[in-house]
Amino acid sequence: MGPVYTPPGQRGRGWASNAGAEVSRRIQAEGARVCLFTDRANPTSNKIYAALGSRPVVDMANLVIVR
């Protein structure tokens, strides 16, 4: 699941947390696992995802090779 974005004027109201929780709940209700992609340097998203019960599993990189 990602990306999740909340406009600056709407932040701090729980929109992203509630949306993430509901989407995660629906995915799990169908018997699937939830995979959340986040920037490990972003304390806000990591706090939200941890509160949803997620935990870090692997670090990934997206590399673009330009000639």
N, C-alpha and C positions, 0 to 999 in steps of 0.2 A: 504494500500500500504506500503510495506516495506520488507526488509530493502533496503535503498539506500546507496551505498558506492562509493566513488570516491578515487582512489589511490592518495597518498600524492602528487606525482609529477604533477597531473592533477587538483588539487584543486584550487579554486579561479577563475575558468574560466566559471562558470555558468552551467557546465554539469548537476549536480544534480538538480539545480533549473529548468532548461529547461526540463529535463526528467520528473520531478515531475509535472510541469505545463502541459505538453502534456498528460501524463497519466491521470491526474485529468480531463482535458478538455474532453478527449475521454470518460471517465467513465460518466461524467455528461451529455455529448451529448446523451448517451444511456438512460438517465433518471434515473440513479442510483446515490446514494450518495457516496461520497468518505470518507474513514476512513483512517487516517494516524496514524501510531504508531511511537512514538518518545520517547527518553529519555528526560524528562523535564529538566534535568541538562545539556543538550547539547545546548548551545546558538546558534550554527551555524544552526543545523537542525530546531530549533524552529523559528529562524528568517526567514529561507526559507519558512517554512510552513505558518507562519503568512503572509508573502508577497503573498502567493497563496490564501489567504482568509480563511485559517483554523483557528480554535480557540480551546483551550483546552475544553474538555467536561467531561472527567472522568480520574482518575488515576487508573491504573491497576497494579497488581503484578503477576508474574509467580513464583509459589512456587513448589519446588520439595521436597517431603517427602521421606526420606531415613530411612529404618529400621535399 
